[in-house]
């Protein structure tokens, strides 16, 4: 199977945490303005955070990127039409309403076509080697991250990491089950070394049927984790599990901005 060339970035979220004022977060005027709109990928850290994400994708070998945005996110479209990246081709897909991550993936259906594709969040900066490993995997897969290492090396406080989805591989290294909101007994059952999902996947077009087949969760959203579990249980799709002891930067709230900026200060993004 050929290497994956397409990447989908989920950038439609409401940015509820980013919108909230935080007196302890020392932001400049432009950062405060963008944060008030909740568009996390456009938070300026010298350059918009999305430039770093796109640059990482280009470093990993991806050539086409689809940004899933809302109809109100004209600022994103305007920026990349005025500042077109030189190493990746940026396209757009509109998720009309924030109905969940599975619905966001469905918005990119035309972009993906019959090809395999990567899916990542717009508010996470993933290591290039992780993105490259998924690109070269040759089948659907998921990148999982050691929970303890995320707390130590990323900007993620433990209480935030504890809320991330947990994944259980089977004996052959394929995904058996993913828990969107894990309970403590689930964590204990997974043993001492716990790996969490940071929403970093490669999918085949079969994921679209799964996304169309699920119902809203208790939160009222169409969850991508539910679609993946449906694909595993009903469609018998196999997702290869790749595990990493790597940091992932998370730009969810205003208090994250200064820490993320410090960790990215030596990177000159060239998207």
N, C-alpha and C positions, 0 to 999 in steps of 0.2 A: 504494500500500500504506500502511496506517495506521502511525503511529509505534509503536514497541515500548513496551509498558507493563510487561512482566514482566521480572524479573531473578532469576537463580539464583546464589547465593553458595556456592562449594564450601568447606565448613568441616569436612569429615570427617577431614582428614589426621591422621597420628599425632603430628605435632609433634616428631619425633625430635630435631632440632637445638635446639628450644626447651627440651626436657626436660634437656639436658645442662648441668651446672653450669659456671659461668664466673666465676672469681674477679675478673675485671676488670670485670664488669658490676655497677654499683652499683644494686641493686634494693631497693625497700622490701619490707616483709613480705608485703603483698598481691600484689605483682607476682611475688615468689618463689613464693608458694603457687600462683598460677594457672599460672605457667610450668612448674611441676613436673608439671602435668597435660597440658601440651602443647597446650592449647586457645588458639591464638594470637589468635583474634578476641576473646577475653575478657580479654586483657591490659589492666589498667587504666592508662590514660594520662589521669588525671583522670576519664575515662569509659572504658568498654570500647572497645577499638579498633574493634569492629564498629559502634559508634554513629557513628563518623566515616565509615565505609564506607557505612552506610545513609543518613546525612545527605547525602553526595555523590550518591547515587542519587536521593534526593528532589530535590536541587537540579537534577539533570539531567532531571527530569520523569517518572521511573519511579514507579509507584503500588503495585505488588505485588511482594513479594520473598519468595523461598523460600530458606531456609537448609537446606542439605544437611548433616546432622549424623549422628553415630553414635548407637546406642542408649544408650551410656554418657554422652552429653553432655547430661545433664539440666540442668546448670548454665546452658546456653544457653537452653533452653526456659523454665526457671524465671525467668530474668532478663527475657526479653521478654514473658512473660505477666504479670509483676508491673510491668513498665515498658513498656507498649505504646507504640510510636512513634506520633506524631501525624500524620506526613506520608506514611508508607508502611504498607501492610498486610503484616505479617510472618507467613509460614506456614512449615511445616517438612516436610522429607522425610527419611526415614531410609535411609542407606546401611549395611546390616547389617554388612558387613565392608569394610576398606580395600583394595578390589581395584583401585583406580586411578581416574583422573579421568574416563575414559569411563563407567565404572560409576557414578560419582557423578552424572554428567549423567543417566544412565538413571533414577536414583532420583527425579528431578524430572519424570518423564514425565507423571504425572497433573496436576501443577501447570501445566505448559506447555500441555497439551492440543493444540489445533490452531493455537496462536499462535506467532509468532516471539518469541524471548526472548534476553536478554543472559546471558552466563556470565562470572563473574569469580572471583578468589580471595578468600578471607576474610582473608589476611594481606598484601594489597596495598591501598594507597590511591592510586586513579587520579584524575587531574585531571578535574574536572567537564566540561570541554569535550570530552574524549575520550569520556566516557560519553554525553554529549548527541549527539555526532556519530554514534555507533553507533545510538542510539535513532532518529535521524532518517534513517538510511541507506536504509531501505525494502527491504533485502535482506540475506541472510547476509553477514557481513563479519568482518574481524579488524583490531584496532588493533595496529600495529607501532611500535616505539620505537627511535629512533636510539641505537645501542649506546654511542657515545662520550658523548652527552649524559646518558645514564643514570648513567654513572660519575661525571661531573662534578657533576651537579645532584641526584642522588638520594642515598640512603645505601648505595648498592650498590658494594662493592669490585669491582675489575676481574675478579678470579678467579671471583667469583660470576656476573657477567654473561656471562663466556665460556662458562658451562655452559647458558645459556638457549637455547631453540629458535630457530633462524634460519628466515626465510621468504624465498622467492623469488617475486616477482610475475611474471606474464607481460606481454607487450607491451601488453595491454589493461587492465592494472591489477587483474587478478584473481589470486588465489593459485594458483601453479603447483605449488609444493612447500614442505613444511615439514620441517625437520630437527630431531628431538627432541634428539639428542646430536651436535652438529656437530663435524666434524674441521677441522683447520686448512686443508686443501685446499678444503673447502667454503666456508670464510670467504673465502679468496682469490678463489674463483670468483665470489663475489657482488660483488666490486669494493670500492672504498674506503669507501663509505657503507653500513654494515651495519645492518639493522633486525632486532630480536629480538621474539619474542612474550612477552608477560607474561600470557598466558592471559586475554585480554579479547576476547570474541567475541559476535556475534549469530548465532543459529541459526534455521533453520526446523525443523519437526518431522522433516524427513528425516534429521537427525543421529542420531535414535534408531535407525533401521535400520542406519546405519553403525556405531554403537556396539555393536550386537548382532552385527555381521558380522566383527569383528576378533578376533584371538587375542592372548593375553598376550604382552607384550614380553619381552626377555631379562631384565628385572627382575622378571618375573612379574606385571606389572600391565597392565590394559587402559588404554592411553594415549589421551587425547583427541586428541593430534596424529595418531595412527594412524587414528583414526576420521575425522578431517577429510580426511586424504590418501585414504582409501577413498572418502569422499563425492566428492572431486574426480575421482579416477581412474575409479571404477566407476559412481557415480550421476550423474556429470557435473554436480555441484552447483558453482555459482560463488560464491566468497567474495570480495567486494570488499575490496581492501587500502586501509586508511587509515593513513598514516604521520604520526608525530608526533615532534617534538623537545622532549619534555616529560619532567619527572621523574616517577617512580613510587616511592612509598615501600614498602619491603619489611620486614615484621616476621617474620623467619624464626628468629632466634636471640636469646638474651638480650642480646647485645652491641648489637643493633639498637634496643632499647627506648628508651634515653636519647636517641639521635639522632632517632628518629621522634617522640618526645615534644617535642623542641625544635622540630622542623619544623612540628608541629601546634599549637604553643602559642597561636597567634593565632586558631585556629578554634574556634568554639563550636558543636559538633555539635547539630543539631536533626533527629533521624531521623523 
